[in-house]
Amino acid sequence: MAVQKTTVYLDVDAYRRIKAIAKAERRAPADLVREAVTEYAGRHALRAAPRSIGIGRSKRGDVSERAEELLVGFGRSR
């Protein structure tokens, strides 16, 4: 695993809590910070747009203006 060194400033109370948790879990505070950052980055990662959007061409220039009209009954059973 390649790592990048950085500096993070924490408020005093947060740092004390991190140190207490790390001590209770017998881990380094830096390990907890790395884990938290990895989890946060995973939850907030940019998602790629589906590749299928905009893939088709109707060869008609009025589809967007007529969308409501064209979609009447769409999804209903026949």
Chimera marker file (.cmm) of the C-alpha trace (Angstrom):
<marker_set name="trace">
<marker id="1" x="0.000" y="0.000" z="0.000" r="1" g="1" b="0" radius="0.5"/>
<marker id="2" x="1.490" y="3.329" z="-1.075" r="1" g="1" b="0" radius="0.5"/>
<marker id="3" x="0.983" y="6.130" z="1.420" r="1" g="1" b="0" radius="0.5"/>
<marker id="4" x="1.071" y="9.915" z="1.262" r="1" g="1" b="0" radius="0.5"/>
<marker id="5" x="2.088" y="11.919" z="4.301" r="1" g="1" b="0" radius="0.5"/>
<marker id="6" x="-0.175" y="14.797" z="5.287" r="1" g="1" b="0" radius="0.5"/>
<marker id="7" x="-0.923" y="16.968" z="8.292" r="1" g="1" b="0" radius="0.5"/>
<marker id="8" x="-4.401" y="17.200" z="9.783" r="1" g="1" b="0" radius="0.5"/>
<marker id="9" x="-5.376" y="19.682" z="12.463" r="1" g="1" b="0" radius="0.5"/>
<marker id="10" x="-8.006" y="18.401" z="14.892" r="1" g="1" b="0" radius="0.5"/>
<marker id="11" x="-9.728" y="20.247" z="17.680" r="1" g="1" b="0" radius="0.5"/>
<marker id="12" x="-8.440" y="19.243" z="21.116" r="1" g="1" b="0" radius="0.5"/>
<marker id="13" x="-11.571" y="17.323" z="22.156" r="1" g="1" b="0" radius="0.5"/>
<marker id="14" x="-11.657" y="15.262" z="18.949" r="1" g="1" b="0" radius="0.5"/>
<marker id="15" x="-7.968" y="14.433" z="19.304" r="1" g="1" b="0" radius="0.5"/>
<marker id="16" x="-8.466" y="13.315" z="22.903" r="1" g="1" b="0" radius="0.5"/>
<marker id="17" x="-11.371" y="11.082" z="21.857" r="1" g="1" b="0" radius="0.5"/>
<marker id="18" x="-9.338" y="9.571" z="19.009" r="1" g="1" b="0" radius="0.5"/>
<marker id="19" x="-6.443" y="8.866" z="21.387" r="1" g="1" b="0" radius="0.5"/>
<marker id="20" x="-8.784" y="7.255" z="23.944" r="1" g="1" b="0" radius="0.5"/>
<marker id="21" x="-10.415" y="5.039" z="21.308" r="1" g="1" b="0" radius="0.5"/>
<marker id="22" x="-7.010" y="4.096" z="19.887" r="1" g="1" b="0" radius="0.5"/>
<marker id="23" x="-5.725" y="3.170" z="23.336" r="1" g="1" b="0" radius="0.5"/>
<marker id="24" x="-8.818" y="1.063" z="24.093" r="1" g="1" b="0" radius="0.5"/>
<marker id="25" x="-8.466" y="-0.739" z="20.756" r="1" g="1" b="0" radius="0.5"/>
<marker id="26" x="-4.664" y="-0.984" z="21.036" r="1" g="1" b="0" radius="0.5"/>
<marker id="27" x="-4.211" y="0.837" z="17.750" r="1" g="1" b="0" radius="0.5"/>
<marker id="28" x="-2.387" y="3.970" z="16.676" r="1" g="1" b="0" radius="0.5"/>
<marker id="29" x="-4.451" y="7.179" z="16.440" r="1" g="1" b="0" radius="0.5"/>
<marker id="30" x="-3.149" y="7.618" z="12.877" r="1" g="1" b="0" radius="0.5"/>
<marker id="31" x="-4.620" y="4.227" z="11.979" r="1" g="1" b="0" radius="0.5"/>
<marker id="32" x="-8.066" y="5.381" z="13.135" r="1" g="1" b="0" radius="0.5"/>
<marker id="33" x="-7.765" y="8.607" z="11.149" r="1" g="1" b="0" radius="0.5"/>
<marker id="34" x="-6.749" y="6.692" z="7.996" r="1" g="1" b="0" radius="0.5"/>
<marker id="35" x="-9.684" y="4.320" z="8.467" r="1" g="1" b="0" radius="0.5"/>
<marker id="36" x="-12.123" y="7.206" z="8.940" r="1" g="1" b="0" radius="0.5"/>
<marker id="37" x="-10.822" y="9.060" z="5.874" r="1" g="1" b="0" radius="0.5"/>
<marker id="38" x="-11.016" y="5.901" z="3.749" r="1" g="1" b="0" radius="0.5"/>
<marker id="39" x="-14.613" y="5.280" z="4.838" r="1" g="1" b="0" radius="0.5"/>
<marker id="40" x="-15.625" y="8.908" z="4.221" r="1" g="1" b="0" radius="0.5"/>
<marker id="41" x="-13.965" y="8.988" z="0.801" r="1" g="1" b="0" radius="0.5"/>
<marker id="42" x="-15.725" y="5.769" z="-0.164" r="1" g="1" b="0" radius="0.5"/>
<marker id="43" x="-19.148" y="7.142" z="0.783" r="1" g="1" b="0" radius="0.5"/>
<marker id="44" x="-18.583" y="10.416" z="-1.049" r="1" g="1" b="0" radius="0.5"/>
<marker id="45" x="-16.813" y="9.143" z="-4.151" r="1" g="1" b="0" radius="0.5"/>
<marker id="46" x="-17.877" y="10.656" z="-7.442" r="1" g="1" b="0" radius="0.5"/>
<marker id="47" x="-19.998" y="8.216" z="-9.351" r="1" g="1" b="0" radius="0.5"/>
<marker id="48" x="-19.647" y="7.870" z="-13.091" r="1" g="1" b="0" radius="0.5"/>
<marker id="49" x="-22.788" y="8.558" z="-15.091" r="1" g="1" b="0" radius="0.5"/>
<marker id="50" x="-24.356" y="5.496" z="-16.682" r="1" g="1" b="0" radius="0.5"/>
<marker id="51" x="-22.897" y="4.989" z="-20.138" r="1" g="1" b="0" radius="0.5"/>
<marker id="52" x="-26.332" y="4.394" z="-21.675" r="1" g="1" b="0" radius="0.5"/>
<marker id="53" x="-27.667" y="7.923" z="-21.109" r="1" g="1" b="0" radius="0.5"/>
<marker id="54" x="-27.873" y="9.823" z="-24.364" r="1" g="1" b="0" radius="0.5"/>
<marker id="55" x="-26.706" y="6.873" z="-26.399" r="1" g="1" b="0" radius="0.5"/>
<marker id="56" x="-29.652" y="6.729" z="-28.793" r="1" g="1" b="0" radius="0.5"/>
<marker id="57" x="-30.673" y="9.086" z="-31.558" r="1" g="1" b="0" radius="0.5"/>
<marker id="58" x="-34.252" y="9.561" z="-32.655" r="1" g="1" b="0" radius="0.5"/>
<marker id="59" x="-33.336" y="11.626" z="-35.742" r="1" g="1" b="0" radius="0.5"/>
<marker id="60" x="-36.124" y="13.977" z="-34.658" r="1" g="1" b="0" radius="0.5"/>
<marker id="61" x="-35.472" y="17.451" z="-33.351" r="1" g="1" b="0" radius="0.5"/>
<marker id="62" x="-38.722" y="17.853" z="-31.416" r="1" g="1" b="0" radius="0.5"/>
<marker id="63" x="-38.557" y="14.936" z="-28.970" r="1" g="1" b="0" radius="0.5"/>
<marker id="64" x="-37.764" y="17.056" z="-25.914" r="1" g="1" b="0" radius="0.5"/>
<marker id="65" x="-40.567" y="19.504" z="-26.701" r="1" g="1" b="0" radius="0.5"/>
<marker id="66" x="-43.047" y="16.633" z="-27.179" r="1" g="1" b="0" radius="0.5"/>
<marker id="67" x="-41.878" y="14.457" z="-24.249" r="1" g="1" b="0" radius="0.5"/>
<marker id="68" x="-45.142" y="14.604" z="-22.289" r="1" g="1" b="0" radius="0.5"/>
<marker id="69" x="-47.200" y="13.820" z="-25.379" r="1" g="1" b="0" radius="0.5"/>
<marker id="70" x="-44.930" y="10.964" z="-26.408" r="1" g="1" b="0" radius="0.5"/>
<marker id="71" x="-44.919" y="9.399" z="-22.937" r="1" g="1" b="0" radius="0.5"/>
<marker id="72" x="-48.702" y="9.265" z="-22.468" r="1" g="1" b="0" radius="0.5"/>
<marker id="73" x="-49.549" y="5.681" z="-21.511" r="1" g="1" b="0" radius="0.5"/>
<marker id="74" x="-45.926" y="4.641" z="-21.141" r="1" g="1" b="0" radius="0.5"/>
<marker id="75" x="-45.586" y="1.804" z="-18.624" r="1" g="1" b="0" radius="0.5"/>
<marker id="76" x="-49.240" y="0.801" z="-18.664" r="1" g="1" b="0" radius="0.5"/>
<marker id="77" x="-50.277" y="-2.734" z="-19.480" r="1" g="1" b="0" radius="0.5"/>
<marker id="78" x="-52.079" y="-3.142" z="-22.758" r="1" g="1" b="0" radius="0.5"/>
<link id1="1" id2="2" r="1" g="1" b="0" radius="0.2"/>
<link id1="2" id2="3" r="1" g="1" b="0" radius="0.2"/>
<link id1="3" id2="4" r="1" g="1" b="0" radius="0.2"/>
<link id1="4" id2="5" r="1" g="1" b="0" radius="0.2"/>
<link id1="5" id2="6" r="1" g="1" b="0" radius="0.2"/>
<link id1="6" id2="7" r="1" g="1" b="0" radius="0.2"/>
<link id1="7" id2="8" r="1" g="1" b="0" radius="0.2"/>
<link id1="8" id2="9" r="1" g="1" b="0" radius="0.2"/>
<link id1="9" id2="10" r="1" g="1" b="0" radius="0.2"/>
<link id1="10" id2="11" r="1" g="1" b="0" radius="0.2"/>
<link id1="11" id2="12" r="1" g="1" b="0" radius="0.2"/>
<link id1="12" id2="13" r="1" g="1" b="0" radius="0.2"/>
<link id1="13" id2="14" r="1" g="1" b="0" radius="0.2"/>
<link id1="14" id2="15" r="1" g="1" b="0" radius="0.2"/>
<link id1="15" id2="16" r="1" g="1" b="0" radius="0.2"/>
<link id1="16" id2="17" r="1" g="1" b="0" radius="0.2"/>
<link id1="17" id2="18" r="1" g="1" b="0" radius="0.2"/>
<link id1="18" id2="19" r="1" g="1" b="0" radius="0.2"/>
<link id1="19" id2="20" r="1" g="1" b="0" radius="0.2"/>
<link id1="20" id2="21" r="1" g="1" b="0" radius="0.2"/>
<link id1="21" id2="22" r="1" g="1" b="0" radius="0.2"/>
<link id1="22" id2="23" r="1" g="1" b="0" radius="0.2"/>
<link id1="23" id2="24" r="1" g="1" b="0" radius="0.2"/>
<link id1="24" id2="25" r="1" g="1" b="0" radius="0.2"/>
<link id1="25" id2="26" r="1" g="1" b="0" radius="0.2"/>
<link id1="26" id2="27" r="1" g="1" b="0" radius="0.2"/>
<link id1="27" id2="28" r="1" g="1" b="0" radius="0.2"/>
<link id1="28" id2="29" r="1" g="1" b="0" radius="0.2"/>
<link id1="29" id2="30" r="1" g="1" b="0" radius="0.2"/>
<link id1="30" id2="31" r="1" g="1" b="0" radius="0.2"/>
<link id1="31" id2="32" r="1" g="1" b="0" radius="0.2"/>
<link id1="32" id2="33" r="1" g="1" b="0" radius="0.2"/>
<link id1="33" id2="34" r="1" g="1" b="0" radius="0.2"/>
<link id1="34" id2="35" r="1" g="1" b="0" radius="0.2"/>
<link id1="35" id2="36" r="1" g="1" b="0" radius="0.2"/>
<link id1="36" id2="37" r="1" g="1" b="0" radius="0.2"/>
<link id1="37" id2="38" r="1" g="1" b="0" radius="0.2"/>
<link id1="38" id2="39" r="1" g="1" b="0" radius="0.2"/>
<link id1="39" id2="40" r="1" g="1" b="0" radius="0.2"/>
<link id1="40" id2="41" r="1" g="1" b="0" radius="0.2"/>
<link id1="41" id2="42" r="1" g="1" b="0" radius="0.2"/>
<link id1="42" id2="43" r="1" g="1" b="0" radius="0.2"/>
<link id1="43" id2="44" r="1" g="1" b="0" radius="0.2"/>
<link id1="44" id2="45" r="1" g="1" b="0" radius="0.2"/>
<link id1="45" id2="46" r="1" g="1" b="0" radius="0.2"/>
<link id1="46" id2="47" r="1" g="1" b="0" radius="0.2"/>
<link id1="47" id2="48" r="1" g="1" b="0" radius="0.2"/>
<link id1="48" id2="49" r="1" g="1" b="0" radius="0.2"/>
<link id1="49" id2="50" r="1" g="1" b="0" radius="0.2"/>
<link id1="50" id2="51" r="1" g="1" b="0" radius="0.2"/>
<link id1="51" id2="52" r="1" g="1" b="0" radius="0.2"/>
<link id1="52" id2="53" r="1" g="1" b="0" radius="0.2"/>
<link id1="53" id2="54" r="1" g="1" b="0" radius="0.2"/>
<link id1="54" id2="55" r="1" g="1" b="0" radius="0.2"/>
<link id1="55" id2="56" r="1" g="1" b="0" radius="0.2"/>
<link id1="56" id2="57" r="1" g="1" b="0" radius="0.2"/>
<link id1="57" id2="58" r="1" g="1" b="0" radius="0.2"/>
<link id1="58" id2="59" r="1" g="1" b="0" radius="0.2"/>
<link id1="59" id2="60" r="1" g="1" b="0" radius="0.2"/>
<link id1="60" id2="61" r="1" g="1" b="0" radius="0.2"/>
<link id1="61" id2="62" r="1" g="1" b="0" radius="0.2"/>
<link id1="62" id2="63" r="1" g="1" b="0" radius="0.2"/>
<link id1="63" id2="64" r="1" g="1" b="0" radius="0.2"/>
<link id1="64" id2="65" r="1" g="1" b="0" radius="0.2"/>
<link id1="65" id2="66" r="1" g="1" b="0" radius="0.2"/>
<link id1="66" id2="67" r="1" g="1" b="0" radius="0.2"/>
<link id1="67" id2="68" r="1" g="1" b="0" radius="0.2"/>
<link id1="68" id2="69" r="1" g="1" b="0" radius="0.2"/>
<link id1="69" id2="70" r="1" g="1" b="0" radius="0.2"/>
<link id1="70" id2="71" r="1" g="1" b="0" radius="0.2"/>
<link id1="71" id2="72" r="1" g="1" b="0" radius="0.2"/>
<link id1="72" id2="73" r="1" g="1" b="0" radius="0.2"/>
<link id1="73" id2="74" r="1" g="1" b="0" radius="0.2"/>
<link id1="74" id2="75" r="1" g="1" b="0" radius="0.2"/>
<link id1="75" id2="76" r="1" g="1" b="0" radius="0.2"/>
<link id1="76" id2="77" r="1" g="1" b="0" radius="0.2"/>
<link id1="77" id2="78" r="1" g="1" b="0" radius="0.2"/>
</marker_set>
